[in-house]
Amino acid sequence: MFLNSTFGRTVDVLQRSMDVSLLRQDVIANNIANSDTPNFKRSEVNFETSLRDALESEQRAQRSFPAALTNERHIPFDRPVDYRNVSPQRILDYQTTAKNNGNNVDIEQESMELLNNQLLYTLMTDAVRAKFSQLNLVLR
């Protein structure tokens, strides 16, 4: 209903980012839980860069020079990526080793990432609350 408006798009991007933040919380918790497991390799979640690239590709497509495609086999100048098709990727860091037992989990780094993720989630919930309070103000 609201997806074609800036309100709907903003809330949708925030909701997707919050879902990824919950996934990242689970991944970091798994890394911390296995910090003493021999040969355990840490994982991380990549999402924000892909989301930014998708949003920028949509903006570039709106500003770019339209190509005259007279045949279905012609290649367009720029193909926009729909941000709704971007999904988080869980990446295994198998190239580094931090301990003698083959484990690469640094508990201090994971704790800082956990705190950073928690603060980011809180910030996103505040942004969603602010958006809906603006909508509530308009509806009054």
Secondary structure, 3 states (H helix, E strand, C coil): CCCCCHHHHHHHHHHHHHHHHHHHHHHHHHHHHCCCCCCCCCEEEECHHHHHHHHHHHHHHHHCCCCCCCCCCCCCCCCCCCHHHCCCEEEECCCCCCCCCCCCCCHHHHHHHHHHHHHHHHHHHHHHHHHHHHHHHHHC
